């Protein structure tokens, strides 16, 4: 195969593979933590699920509604408040 043909083949393969690679989503480090804490899969950490968070609850629950939303947990993990 000539260099030009090889280059053309490589370019064609990259054009086909690029969209698939672009759609690959890297795992969010908060996903597993939230899923583990949200035992009833309600989309909130509340009730008995809060037992392990009581010490940090006031800091994590920024809107003071008595529940930890996914967004509040994201901020807590990303800022290092919750590890």
Sine and cosine of phi, psi and omega as CSV:
sin_phi,cos_phi,sin_psi,cos_psi,sin_omega,cos_omega
0.00,0.00,0.70,-0.72,-0.01,-1.00
-0.96,0.28,0.32,-0.95,0.02,-1.00
-0.86,0.51,-0.63,0.78,-0.01,-1.00
-0.91,0.41,-0.68,0.73,0.01,-1.00
-0.91,0.41,-0.64,0.77,0.03,-1.00
-0.90,0.43,-0.66,0.75,0.04,-1.00
-0.90,0.43,-0.66,0.75,0.02,-1.00
-0.90,0.44,-0.65,0.76,0.02,-1.00
-0.91,0.42,-0.68,0.74,0.01,-1.00
-0.90,0.44,-0.66,0.75,0.03,-1.00
-0.89,0.45,-0.69,0.72,0.00,-1.00
-0.89,0.46,-0.67,0.74,0.01,-1.00
-0.91,0.42,-0.63,0.78,0.00,-1.00
-0.93,0.37,-0.56,0.83,0.03,-1.00
-0.93,0.36,-0.55,0.84,0.03,-1.00
-0.97,0.24,-0.65,0.76,-0.09,-1.00
-0.98,0.17,-0.47,0.89,-0.09,-1.00
-0.83,0.56,-0.73,0.68,0.00,-1.00
-0.88,0.47,-0.62,0.79,0.01,-1.00
-0.91,0.41,-0.67,0.74,0.02,-1.00
-0.92,0.39,-0.59,0.81,-0.01,-1.00
-0.91,0.41,-0.45,0.89,-0.02,-1.00
-1.00,0.07,-0.12,0.99,0.03,-1.00
-0.93,0.37,0.84,-0.54,-0.05,-1.00
-0.98,-0.20,0.79,-0.61,0.06,-1.00
-0.97,0.24,0.60,-0.80,-0.01,-1.00
-0.91,0.41,0.65,-0.76,0.05,-1.00
-1.00,0.07,0.78,-0.62,-0.05,-1.00
-0.90,0.43,-0.29,0.96,-0.01,-1.00
-0.99,0.11,-0.45,0.89,-0.07,-1.00
-0.80,0.60,-0.78,0.63,-0.05,-1.00
-0.91,0.41,-0.63,0.77,0.00,-1.00
-0.91,0.41,-0.69,0.72,-0.01,-1.00
-0.91,0.41,-0.71,0.70,-0.01,-1.00
-0.87,0.49,-0.65,0.76,0.01,-1.00
-0.92,0.40,-0.62,0.78,-0.03,-1.00
-0.98,0.20,-0.54,0.84,-0.03,-1.00
-1.00,0.05,0.95,0.31,-0.12,-0.99
-0.86,0.50,-0.66,0.76,-0.04,-1.00
-1.00,0.07,0.04,1.00,0.06,-1.00
0.83,0.55,0.63,0.78,0.00,-1.00
-1.00,0.09,-0.19,0.98,-0.07,-1.00
1.00,-0.03,0.00,1.00,0.04,-1.00
-0.67,-0.74,0.45,-0.89,0.14,-0.99
-0.98,-0.18,0.93,-0.38,-0.07,-1.00
-0.51,-0.86,0.05,-1.00,0.03,-1.00
0.84,0.54,-0.73,-0.69,-0.02,-1.00
-0.89,0.47,-0.42,0.91,0.00,-1.00
-0.89,0.46,-0.37,0.93,-0.07,-1.00
-0.99,0.17,-0.21,0.98,-0.08,-1.00
-0.77,0.64,-0.71,0.71,-0.04,-1.00
-0.97,0.24,-0.13,0.99,-0.05,-1.00
-0.94,-0.33,0.00,1.00,-0.14,-0.99
-0.80,0.60,-0.66,0.75,-0.04,-1.00
-0.90,0.44,-0.63,0.78,-0.07,-1.00
-0.99,-0.13,-0.05,1.00,-0.10,-0.99
-0.80,0.60,-0.74,0.67,-0.06,-1.00
-0.87,0.50,-0.55,0.83,0.00,-1.00
-0.98,0.19,-0.60,0.80,-0.06,-1.00
-0.98,0.21,-0.68,0.73,-0.05,-1.00
-0.98,0.19,0.97,0.23,-0.12,-0.99
-0.93,0.37,-0.45,0.89,0.02,-1.00
-1.00,-0.06,0.05,1.00,0.10,-0.99
0.81,0.59,0.66,0.76,0.04,-1.00
-0.99,-0.13,0.08,1.00,0.02,-1.00
0.99,0.12,0.09,1.00,0.02,-1.00
-0.73,-0.68,0.45,-0.89,0.08,-1.00
-0.96,-0.29,0.90,-0.43,0.02,-1.00
-0.99,0.14,0.22,-0.98,0.04,-1.00
-0.86,0.51,-0.65,0.76,0.00,-1.00
-0.90,0.44,-0.66,0.75,0.03,-1.00
-0.90,0.43,-0.63,0.78,0.03,-1.00
-0.93,0.37,-0.63,0.77,0.07,-1.00
-0.81,0.58,-0.76,0.66,-0.03,-1.00
-0.89,0.46,-0.68,0.73,-0.02,-1.00
-0.89,0.45,-0.65,0.76,0.01,-1.00
-0.95,0.31,-0.71,0.71,-0.06,-1.00
-0.92,0.39,-0.48,0.88,0.02,-1.00
-1.00,-0.02,-0.06,1.00,0.03,-1.00
1.00,0.03,0.04,1.00,0.02,-1.00
-0.91,0.42,-0.62,0.78,0.00,-1.00
-0.87,-0.50,0.81,-0.58,-0.03,-1.00
-0.91,-0.41,0.00,0.00,0.00,0.00
